[in-house]
Amino acid sequence: MLALLLLLTAASCSTVGVHGSAAPKYDENLMAKRLNRTIDFCTSNNNETCATLWIDKFGKSADYFANIINRFNFAYSNRMEDKLSEQLLTLSNRVEVWSLRNLRIARRFQWRSFQNAPLRRRFKALTLDPTLENETDRLQLSELHQSLQNSYSHIAACPKLGNNSAAGCLPVGEQAVSDVLANASASYDYKLSVWRSWYDSAAGAMATNFTAYVRLANSSARQIGYGDFGEADWRSDFESDSFNSDVLAWYAQLSDLYTQLQAYVRHRLSRRYPGKFRPDGCLPAHILGHDQWAQQWSLQSEDFPRRVAAVNYTDLLVRKFGNFTELVRAAEGFYKSLGMPAMTKEFWQRSDFFKPANSSIVKDCHASAWEFANRKDFRIKMCGRVRAEDFNVIHHEMGHIEYFMAYSRQPREFRNSANSGFHEAVGDTMSLSVNTRAHFATLGMLPNGTEAADAELNRLFSMALEKVAFLPFALTTGVFRWLVFNGTAGPDTYNRVWWGLRARYGGICPPVDRPSEDSTPEPNTTYIRYYFSFILQFQLHRRMCQLSGHKGPVNRCDFYRSKKAGKKFLQMLKSGSSRPWQETLREFTKEDGLQTSALLEYFRPLHAWLADYNKRHGVPVGWKVPKDVLKGVSS
């Protein structure tokens, strides 16, 4: 969003501890000298040779600043103290001034008429940056961005009991709320009280800042010719004039799978909570067992399609790996088996894998991958445990690291993924292979053999609660963001539009009425990239299975140790953002554009079973939504 984002490259995922506990060191005299330097030596604005020298020189300075800023960001994310936050803001603002000064020079080049196509693309990536010229606005936007990004980490839910007496506050942060909502033994009413308390607190923290952020972000986009910040975001990232309509078309192709899943889950939960909601209506957002957003779901084993003994993958992992670092080593082993690079020495020395032992230290436990613009320092930050969920997370975050390393030799402007969805899809593609019985058997945690049909159906159902249930949430968040930035949704209608979209696309409603200043996911997170990636990962996985020579259903494929598949995959990653994503995808998959068919093929056995179950049991498919919930949401 800011010029600073040209510098920041963290993806938003054995030496461990609190490496972020102290402010990183740097040479202030050298930094001040570089910040005072303006890169301006070309006498002609259409000389491509000089333009190449200029952008290379800019990139080296940008890498220097990125390293310092990212180290401060990493330190702050591991120890969220006001002092570090203030230092980070001060440094960021100083670098923004330098960046903006040099961006003005970059925009003087007549790059649109350059004959060198890669050079044109580099300047396009560099110059189409919506940095506010007004210093006061720029500083305010930077502060708002950081405030919104961190707001949920400092909120505590304080639920009340039935007699309206306080039940005691939960620990600060989102995780404590998620733990209650995921607790199968917690009552419907207690979950509701926790959910309501958290939303009330979050709404107050977000309301004013959110509106101010939208206004300034739009100003930054309009100064470079975009209608609003939402347009600048998706046009620059996805490079398609039809992307908005494509997003809805992809969901239309997938909607029956989701609708059948929603109907089945509603049917099962209506038995657990009789009379709490309509059997043909929306699902209340607080009973889906994952978190306060209901973005992914979890159900008890008796609600799964088949009553078969479930494999406890967490127990298998605990028996196999002595600690979380060994789990990370196993993920590295998967990538190495494909012929992809090992993690660097700096990765093992500087990553921070665990929740602080000192409860007074506030750490952002949301897993994330980081790179520091020097081709060797790559890190993961999370609060890891030896469990199945974190086995997936570490493969996902390591996918970001592999992508960082693969394109590290590209010019700075191309050191990014083909689009933001690609970065998210890489690790998840690997997880689709890792999560098979075949892979756990290869690692010696299960006996060899094919997963029984009933057990495989349950595995697909578990995955659908994570992958398919997420699609309408990500779509809603993306569309909501666009409507906010283009002015369709204003401060007095944020709540109505948000929940209207949740009801329309996902059949999810708030369990109680919400005020107009209701909380929404952090607005600088482009959730549409996750929507794209949750479709893309199945397309990439299908191609990896083809290249590995897999025979049989794609949902049973494990391409572990396939050097042929890994070589092609790594080749795709190395191109970074040097060309449009459509070309990168076509070269690897031999298909045109994003294809939903791979996701549908993967879940085909489950889709057929859900449709049959719902028909045989007379389960209403689809949902009726009260008119007041849909009020204000146009077609």
N, C-alpha and C positions, 0 to 999 in steps of 0.2 A: 504494500500500500504506500509506504513512504519510500523515499530514496534509500533509506536505511535498509529496506528489504532487499535491495540489490546486494547488500553485504551479508545479511543474515541467511543461514542455510540449514538451520535445524529443521528436521522433518517433523508438526502435530500433530518410543512409544512403544584374572583372579584377584587383583587388588581392588578392594571395595572400601566403602566407608563414607566419610563426609568430605569429599574432595572440594565441595562447594562451600566449605565453612569459612574460608577466608577470601578476601578480595584478591583477585588475580594480580600479579605483578606485571608491570610494563614500564618502558622507558618514557617518562613524561616529556623529556626534552626532545627526544626523537619524534614522538607523536606530535608535539606542538609544531615542530619544524615541518612535518609532512602535512599537517592540517593547514598551514599557512601557504602551502605550495599550490599554485594554480597551473594546471597542465595546459599550456597554450603556446605551441611552437609552430603550428602549421600556417603558412602564409596563404594557402589556397584551401577553400572549403570543398573543392571537388577533386582534389588530388588523392587518389585511393591509396597510394603508397604511404603518404603521410598520415592519412586517416587510419591506416592499419597500425602504424607506429603509435599514434595517439591512443587508440583504444586498448592496445597492449599495455601501454604505460599506465593508463587509468586502471586497468585490471589488476596490475601489480600493487598499486597503492590501495585499491579496494580490498584486496586480499589481506593486506597488512591490518587494515582497520577491522575487517570481518573477524580476524583471529582474536583481536582484543575484545570486541563487543560480544562475540559468541562465548568467550571464556567468562565474561561477566554474567551473561545470560544463564550459562550453565551453573555458575556458582549460586546465583540468585534462586534458580529453580530448585536447588538442593537445600537452600537455607533462606527462606523468604523473610529477610529482615529489612526494615526500613532503610537502614544505612546503605546496604547493597543496592536497594531499589533506587535510592537517590543518586548513587554513584553511576549506576547504569543509565539512568535518564540523562544525567549531565554529559556522560560520554557520548551517548546516542545523539544528543542534540548537537554536540560539537561536530560529530562526523556528518550529520545531516547538512550542516552549513557547508562543509567542504564538498560533499556530494552534489548539492544543489548548484554550487558555483561552477563545478566542472560539467554538470549536466547542461548548463546553459551553453557552454562551449560545444558540447557534443551535438546539440540541436542546431548549431550553425552549419554543420557539415551537410552538404546536399546528398545525403546518403540514399535517398529514394532513386536517384539517377545513377548510382554506382553500377558498374558492369559486373562486379564480383558479387555473386548472389549470397555466399556465406557472410561477406562483410556487410551487405545490406541487412541481413537478418540479425547480425550482432548489434548494429546500430539501432535497429527497430526495437530489439529487446531492451536496450539501454535507455533509449530516449522516450519511449512511451511509458513514462513513470509519473504517476500523479502526485508529485511532491508539492505541497503548498508553498507558494512564494512568500506569503506573509509570515513573518517569524513568530508572531504571537499565536496565530492560528496553528502553525506547525507544531509549536511546543505544546499547545493544548491538546492537539490531536494525538501526539505521542503519549502524553500523560493519560488521556482517556483510553487509548489502546491498552496500555499496561494495566490500568485500573480495571477495565472490563475483563481482561484476560485473567486477572488474579482474584476477581471478586468472589467466586464460588469457593475458593480455598480458605476463605476466612469466615464462612457462614456456619452457624450451628443451628440445628433444629431443636426446638424445645417443645415437645409434644405435651398435650394435656389429656388427662384421663376423662372418663365419662362424666364425672361430677365437676368437670372444668378445673380440677386442681392440677398443678404442674406435676409431670411425671419425671422431671429432671432433664437437663439438656444433654444431647448427644455430643460426642467429641466434635471439634471443629473440622469442617471439610466434607466433601461429597461422599467419601467412602463410608463414613458412619451411617449416612442415610441409605446408601445402596445396600449395606449389610442388613439393615432392618427389613427393607423391602424384599430382599432375597431370602429372608428367613421364613421357611415354610410354617414354623410353629407360631409366628406372630399373627395376631388376630387381624381381621379385616379392619376393625375400628382403630386399632393401634397404628397400623400401617397408614391409615387415612390421616390420623392426627400428626404423624411424623411428616408425611407428604405435605400436608397443608402448612405446617409450621415452617418447613424448609422453603416452600414457595413464597410464603409471606415475607420471610426474611430476605430471600433472594430478590424479590420484586422491588423492595425498598432500596436495595443496594444498586440495582440496575437502572431504575426508571429515568432519572435525570441524565446520567452519563450516556445512556443509550441514545437518547434523542440528540444530544449535542454531538455525539460521535457520528451519527448519520449525516447531520448537516455539514460537518467539516469534511467528512470523507467524500461526499458528493461534490463539494467545492473543489477538492483536489482532482477529481476525475474530469470535471467540466473544463478546467483550465487547459487540458490537453485534447479537448474535442469530443469527449464522450458525454452522453446524456446524463449518466449517473454512475455511481461507483459500482453498482451491480453489473452494469453493462461493460464497464472497463474491465472488471474482473473476469467475466466469462469470455469476452471477445479476445482478450490478450492471452488467456490460458488455453482455451479450446479451439481458437482459430476457425470458427464456423459461424456463418450468419444464421444458420438454421438450428443452432444448438438448443435454444429454448424449446422449440417444437420437437426436436429429436428426443430431448429428455422425457417429454410426456409420451411420445410414441413408444419409447422403450418400456415405459411403465405399463402402457396399454397391453403390450405383448406379454408382460409378466403378471398382470393383475389377477388372472384366474387362479394361478398358483397361490398367490397371497390370500385371495378371498377365501379359498377353500381352507387354508391354514387358519385364518382368523375365525372362521365359522367353527372349526373343530375345537380350537382353544377356548372359544367362548362357551361352547357346549360343555366342555369338561369343567371349566371354572364355575359355571352356573350351578353345577352339582355341589361344588365345595362351598359356594356362597349363595345359597338359595334365596331368591327374592331380592337380591341386592342390585340386579340390573336386568334389563330386558333380554330375553333369549334371542331376539332378532335385532338387537341394537348395538350400540358402541360398547367396547370394553373399557372399564374404568382404568385410568392410567397407573394406579398405585398397586395393582394386584398381579402384575405381569412378571414380578420376581427378579428383575435385574437391577434397575436403578430408577431414579425419579423421572427420567425422560421416557421410560418405556420404549427405549430404542431397540433393545434386544430383550428376549424373553427367556424365562426358565420355568419349567414345570416339574412337579414331583413325578417319580418313576411310574406311579399307578396311572398317570394320565398319558403315558406314551402309548403308541399304537399296539405294541405287543408286550405281553406279560412274560418276559424272559429276563433271566438274571443279567443285569447290566454289568459291563466291564468297568471297573473303577480304575480309570486311567491315572488318576492321582496316586492311588496306592501303588500301581505299577511303577510310576516314576519315583516315588519315595523309596521303594525297595531297590531300584536300579541306581539312583544317583544320591550320593551322600549329602550334597548341598546344592545350592542354586548355581554356583559357579560351574559345577559339573554339567548342569542342565544347559548352560550357555555353551560349554564346550561341545555338547552333543549337537546343538544347533549349528555351530561352526562346522562340525563334521559333515552335516548334511550338505551344506554349500560346497565344501571341499570335495565331496564325492562326485559333484557335478563338474569339477574342474574349475571352480570359482575360487577367488583368493581367500587365504586365511585372514583372520583379524590381525591387526598390527600390534606391535609391542605397546604402543601408546593406548590402544583400546583396552588392553588388560590392566594397564597401570592406572588409567584415569576414569574409566566408567564407574558409575555409582549405582549399584544394583539393589540396595536394601533400604528399608525404612529406618530412619534414625532411631537408635536405642533410646536417646533422650527425647522424651515426649514433648519437651518445650520447644524443640526445633520443628518448624513448619516446613515440610518438603512437599513440592508438587509431585505426587506419586503417579501422575499420568505418564505412562511410558512414552519415551521419545528417543529418537536417534539424532546424533549431532555430528557435524563436521566443522573443521576449523581452518579451512582454506589453506592448508599446507601439505596436502596429499599424504599425510601420515597420521594425523590426530583425528580419530573417529571414536565416538563414545555412545553408550546407551545409559539413560537415566530412567530408573523405575524403582518400585518397591516390590521386588520379586520374592516369590516363594516357590518351593517345589510342589507344583500342582499342574493339572492339565491345562487350565486357562493360561497360566504363565508360560507353559511350553509353547503354546500358540503365539503368545505375545512376543517371546524372544525370537522366534523365527520371523515374525512380522518386522520387528525393529531391525533385526540383522539384515533383512532384505533392503531396508533403507541404506544401511552401511555398505552393502555390496554395490548398490546403485551409485552411492557417493564415490566409491573407489573406481568403479567402472568408467565413469565420465570425468574423472579427476584430471585427465590430460587434455580435455577440451578447453577452448578459450573460456574465460570466466562467464561470458554471457550465455554459453551453452552448457554450463555445469548445472544442469537441472534435468528433471524428467521430461519425457516427451510432452506430457501435460501432468498436472498435479495428481490426477487419478492413477497414472502409471506408478508413481512413487509408492502409493498406498497398496497397489495390487501386487507388487513384486513378492513381498514376504508372504502375503496371503495365498499366492499361487503355490508357494512351497508348502504352506500349512495344509492345503488340500491333499497333498501327497503324504505329508507327515501323519495326518489324522486317520489313516487307514489301518485296518488290522494288519495288512501286509507289512507295513512299515514297522509297527511295534513287534511283529514276529521277526523281522530282519534284525532288529536291535536286541533280540533275545528276551523280550518281555512277554511274549505270547507264543504258544506253539504254532508251527506252520499250519496252514490250511486256509480255506476260504471262509469268510464270515458267513454264518448261517443267514438265510433270507430274513428271518424275524429280527435278528440282531442288527443286520444292515439297515433294515427299515427304521429301527429305533435310532440308529446313528444318523441317518439322513434327517429324521425328525428333529433331533437335537441340533443338527447343523442349520436346519431351516429356522429354528427359533433364533438363531444368531444371524444368519445371512439373509433369509427372505424377509423376516419380520423387520429388519433394519431398513429395507428399501423405501417404504413409504415415509418413514421418519426422516431419512436423508433427503428425499424428494421434497417433503414438506418444509424442511429447514432451508433448502435451497430456494424454493419458490417464495417462501416468506421473506427471505433476505432480498430477493429481487423486488418484491412488492413494497418493502420498506424503503429501499433506496430509490425506487422510481416514484415514490409518493403516493402510491395506491393505498398503502396502509400508513396511517399517521399515528401519533402518540395516543390519540383517543380511541383508536381501533386496533392497536397491536394485539391485545388479548383476544378480541373477537376473531380477527383474521387468523391468528396462530392456531387457535383451537378449531376454527372452522376448517382449516386445511388438514389438521390432524384427523378430524372426523371424516372429511371427504376422501382422502387418500388411504387412510389406515383404519378407519373404524375405531379410533381411540378418542375418548372424551375425558375431561377432568371429572373427578369423582364429586367435586363440589364447585359451585360457581366461583370464578376467579375475577379479581378486579381488573380494570382496564390497563393498569401498569404491570401486568403479570410478567414473570420471568420467562426468558427464552434462552436457548443455548447461546454461548458467547458469540457475538455477532461478527467478529473478525475471522471466525472459522468457516471456511468455504466447504460446507458439508456436501455440496454437489460433487466434489472430488471423490468423496467416499461412495456416493451413489454410483458414480462412474466406475470406480474401482471394484465395487462388489459385483458388477456385471463383468468387467474386464478380466478379473482373476480367473473366472471359469473358462473364458475364451483362451487365455494364455495356458491354463492348465490342460485344456483339451489338446492344444498344439504340442505341449511338452510330452503328453502321453503318446501322441502319434509319432513324434521323433524318437521316443524311447522304445518303440516297437510294442507297446502294450496291446494285448488282445483281451477283449471283453468289455464289460460296462465301464464307462469312464469314471463312475463314482467309486470304483474299486482300484483305481490306478495309483501305483506308487512308482515314480520315475527316479527314485534314489539310485545313485551310482551311474546314471546315464550320462556319460561324457558327451555324447552326440547332442542330446537335448540341451545340456548345460552350455556347450560351446555356442549354439545358436542363440540361446537366451542371453548370454554374456555379450555377444555381438550386438544385440538389440540395446542393451543397457549402455554400451559404450558410446552410442550416438548422442546420448543426452537429449538436449532440446535443439539440436543443430538442424532439424528439419521438422515439418509438420507431423503431428502424431499419427495422422492417417497413413502417411508413408512408412513410418517406423512400424506400425502395427501390420500393415499389408505385407511388408517384407518378411516378418516373422511368421505370421499366421497364414499367409496366402489368401486372406479374406479381406473384403472391403468394409471398413468401418467397424464400429462396435456391434457385436452380434449377441443377442439375448439367447440364441438357440443353444449355446453351450450350457448356460445355467439351467435351462429347461431340460436338457438332456441329462444333466447330472442328477436332478431331482425327479426325473420321470417316474421311477417306482413309487416314490412318496406321493407325488401329485395324483397318480392313478388311485392309490389307496385312499387318500383323503376324499376324493370325489365319490368313490364307492361308499365309504363309511357314511359320509354326510347324506347321501341319497337313501341308503338303507335305513338310517335312523331318523329320517325326517328332519335333519338339522337345517335350519334356515341358512342359506348362503347369501352373503351380502349383509348390509346393515341399514336400519332405519335411524335417521338422526333427527332430533328435535329441530324444528325450524329456527329457533333462536340461536342454536349452535352454528348453523350454516349462514346466519344472517351476515351480510357484508362480504361474503366470499363469492365473487362472480365466476362464471365459467371460464 
